[in-house]
């Protein structure tokens, strides 16, 4: 688990650091918030993921929507923004606070709120060109569908401990995939 968190934090630093160029620069505090959120999400584990293997589910993160060619900055930032926003809303729910340690949950939500502010300012810098607006709309819709599948899963599983554990792992996975997209854009711009 420590190795996974180290890898995730490294990806966040590489993709969001001040040397990266996405048409905007996410502040260094965004990197720190991302790393802290991943660490806190790791600490929120209440059950062994092994005990919840029967509850696993593929929520189909919109990563598969990206073809292997040139990634659009606006699309990637839009996916990242909507993912953070949807995760923030999910974790603010009354059911989430019943499932996890309130102190850790509050810290994650505070970090996600700060990340949202950073990404919002980045999206403004990318502009409101027609292509950017279309990219944002598509990305937003895909992420909303993704999180809708998560909500339906939780409801179907009656918000069980294992269901929340699967969702916690999935949120960590989605942050990793989003970070991978950011890293790919940075790489393609170099």
C-alpha positions as CSV (number, residue, x, y, z in Angstrom):
1,X,0.0,0.0,0.0
2,X,2.9,2.4,0.9
3,X,4.4,1.7,-2.5
4,X,1.1,2.4,-4.3
5,X,0.7,5.7,-2.4
6,X,4.3,6.7,-3.3
7,X,3.7,6.0,-6.9
8,X,0.5,7.9,-6.9
9,X,2.1,10.9,-5.2
10,X,4.9,10.8,-7.8
11,X,2.4,10.8,-10.6
12,X,0.6,13.8,-9.1
13,X,3.9,15.8,-8.7
14,X,5.0,15.0,-12.3
15,X,1.6,15.9,-13.8
16,X,0.7,19.0,-11.9
17,X,4.0,20.6,-11.0
18,X,4.9,24.1,-11.9
19,X,7.0,22.9,-14.8
20,X,4.0,21.4,-16.5
21,X,2.1,23.3,-19.1
22,X,-1.5,22.8,-19.6
23,X,-2.2,26.3,-20.8
24,X,-2.2,27.2,-17.2
25,X,-0.2,26.3,-14.1
26,X,-1.8,24.6,-11.2
27,X,-0.3,26.0,-8.0
28,X,2.1,23.9,-6.0
29,X,-0.6,23.6,-3.3
30,X,-2.6,21.6,-5.8
31,X,0.1,19.0,-5.8
32,X,0.2,19.0,-2.0
33,X,-3.6,18.7,-1.8
34,X,-3.6,15.8,-4.3
35,X,-1.0,13.9,-2.4
36,X,-2.6,14.6,1.0
37,X,-6.0,13.5,-0.4
38,X,-4.6,10.2,-1.6
39,X,-2.9,9.6,1.7
40,X,-6.1,10.4,3.6
41,X,-8.2,8.2,1.4
42,X,-5.7,5.4,2.1
43,X,-6.1,6.0,5.8
44,X,-9.9,5.9,5.6
45,X,-9.9,2.2,4.9
46,X,-12.0,0.4,7.5
47,X,-12.2,-3.1,5.9
48,X,-9.6,-5.2,4.1
49,X,-10.1,-4.9,0.4
50,X,-9.6,-8.7,0.3
51,X,-12.7,-9.2,2.4
52,X,-14.8,-7.2,-0.2
53,X,-13.6,-9.0,-3.4
54,X,-17.1,-10.3,-4.1
55,X,-18.4,-6.7,-4.2
56,X,-15.9,-5.4,-6.7
57,X,-17.3,-3.7,-9.8
58,X,-16.0,-1.9,-12.9
59,X,-17.5,1.6,-12.9
60,X,-16.0,2.3,-16.4
61,X,-14.0,5.4,-15.7
62,X,-14.2,7.6,-18.9
63,X,-10.5,7.0,-19.5
64,X,-11.5,4.5,-22.2
65,X,-13.2,7.4,-24.1
66,X,-9.7,8.8,-25.0
67,X,-8.2,7.6,-28.2
68,X,-4.4,7.0,-28.2
69,X,-3.7,10.1,-30.2
70,X,-3.4,13.8,-29.2
71,X,-5.2,14.6,-26.0
72,X,-7.0,17.9,-25.8
73,X,-6.0,20.1,-22.8
74,X,-9.5,21.3,-22.2
75,X,-10.9,17.8,-22.2
76,X,-8.3,16.5,-19.7
77,X,-8.8,19.5,-17.4
78,X,-12.6,19.1,-17.7
79,X,-12.4,15.4,-16.8
80,X,-10.2,16.2,-13.8
81,X,-12.5,19.1,-12.7
82,X,-15.7,17.1,-12.9
83,X,-14.1,14.1,-11.2
84,X,-13.0,16.2,-8.3
85,X,-16.3,17.9,-8.1
86,X,-18.3,14.6,-8.2
87,X,-16.1,13.0,-5.6
88,X,-16.4,16.0,-3.4
89,X,-20.2,15.8,-3.6
90,X,-20.3,12.1,-3.0
91,X,-18.1,12.4,0.1
92,X,-20.2,15.3,1.5
93,X,-23.3,13.1,1.6
94,X,-24.8,12.0,4.9
95,X,-24.3,8.4,4.0
96,X,-20.5,8.9,3.5
97,X,-20.2,10.6,6.9
98,X,-21.9,7.5,8.4
99,X,-19.4,5.2,6.7
100,X,-16.1,6.8,7.5
101,X,-14.2,8.6,10.2
102,X,-15.6,12.2,10.2
103,X,-12.2,13.9,10.9
104,X,-10.5,12.1,7.9
105,X,-13.6,12.7,5.7
106,X,-13.7,16.4,6.5
107,X,-10.0,16.7,5.7
108,X,-10.4,15.0,2.4
109,X,-13.4,17.2,1.5
110,X,-11.4,20.3,2.4
111,X,-8.6,19.2,0.2
112,X,-11.0,18.4,-2.7
113,X,-12.6,21.8,-2.3
114,X,-9.2,23.5,-2.6
115,X,-8.4,21.4,-5.7
116,X,-11.6,22.4,-7.2
117,X,-10.7,26.1,-6.8
118,X,-7.3,25.5,-8.5
119,X,-8.8,23.6,-11.4
120,X,-11.6,26.2,-11.8
121,X,-9.0,28.9,-12.3
122,X,-7.1,26.7,-14.7
123,X,-10.2,26.1,-16.8
124,X,-10.8,29.9,-16.9
125,X,-7.3,30.4,-18.3
126,X,-7.9,27.8,-21.0
127,X,-10.6,30.0,-22.2
128,X,-14.2,29.5,-23.4
129,X,-13.4,28.7,-27.0
130,X,-16.1,26.6,-28.7
131,X,-13.8,23.5,-28.7
132,X,-13.1,24.0,-25.0
133,X,-16.8,24.4,-24.2
134,X,-17.7,21.3,-26.2
135,X,-14.9,19.3,-24.6
136,X,-16.0,20.4,-21.1
137,X,-19.6,19.4,-21.9
138,X,-18.6,15.9,-23.1
139,X,-16.2,15.4,-20.2
140,X,-18.7,16.6,-17.7
141,X,-21.4,14.3,-19.0
142,X,-19.1,11.3,-19.0
143,X,-18.0,11.9,-15.4
144,X,-21.5,12.4,-14.3
145,X,-22.5,9.1,-15.8
146,X,-19.5,7.5,-14.1
147,X,-20.4,8.8,-10.7
148,X,-24.1,8.0,-11.3
149,X,-23.0,4.3,-11.7
150,X,-21.2,4.7,-8.3
151,X,-24.3,6.1,-6.7
152,X,-26.5,3.4,-8.1
153,X,-24.0,0.7,-6.9
154,X,-24.0,2.1,-3.4
155,X,-27.8,2.2,-3.3
156,X,-28.1,-1.4,-4.6
157,X,-25.6,-2.6,-2.0
158,X,-27.5,-0.7,0.7
159,X,-24.5,1.5,1.5
160,X,-22.7,-1.5,3.1
161,X,-19.2,-1.3,4.5
162,X,-17.9,-3.3,1.6
163,X,-19.7,-1.1,-0.9
164,X,-18.0,2.0,0.6
165,X,-14.7,0.2,0.6
166,X,-15.0,-0.6,-3.1
167,X,-16.0,3.1,-3.8
168,X,-13.0,4.4,-1.7
169,X,-10.7,2.3,-3.8
170,X,-12.4,3.4,-7.0
171,X,-12.1,7.0,-6.1
172,X,-8.3,6.5,-5.5
173,X,-8.2,4.7,-8.8
174,X,-10.0,7.5,-10.6
175,X,-7.6,10.1,-9.2
176,X,-4.7,8.0,-10.5
177,X,-6.3,7.7,-14.0
178,X,-7.0,11.4,-14.1
179,X,-3.4,12.1,-13.1
180,X,-2.2,9.8,-15.8
181,X,-4.2,11.8,-18.3
182,X,-2.6,15.0,-17.0
183,X,0.8,13.5,-17.3
184,X,0.1,12.3,-20.9
185,X,-0.9,15.9,-21.9
186,X,2.2,17.3,-20.3
187,X,4.3,14.7,-22.2
188,X,2.7,15.4,-25.5
189,X,3.3,19.2,-25.0
190,X,7.0,18.7,-24.4
